Amino acid sequence: MSLEARVESLEFRVDTLEKGMERLVQISGETHQVMLETRQEMRERFKQHDARFDQQDQRLDQHDHKIDALARGLNALTEATLAGFKRVDEEQAATRRDIAALEMLVRQRLPDH
């Protein structure tokens, strides 16, 4: 192969490599742009998700407050019910004592058979 043919072959290869490098740079740039766009989309989605999570946290806090209020009301109702049961028990005991006293009075007044 002559020197001129070898130079032309090398020039062809260099041109091919340069074109390949230019294409690689172009593809890298396009890939970088796609990555930037994807990252921006992800940031926007994260913001949306964060906003939704914040809303859910607020709703859960409201539910927690409602549950706490219901628990306090239930505790108060339970205590009032127990106090009512105690009062009824005391009244029944007093009624039994009164009935026993009346029964004794009636027996004292009735003649013996």
Buried (B, 14 or more C-beta within 10 A) or exposed (E): EEEEEEEEEEEEEEEEEEEEEEEEEEEEEEEEEEEEEEEEEEEEEEEEEEEEEEEEEEEEEEEEEEEEEEEEEEEEEEEEEEEEEEEEEEEEEEEEEEEEEEEEEEEEEEEEE
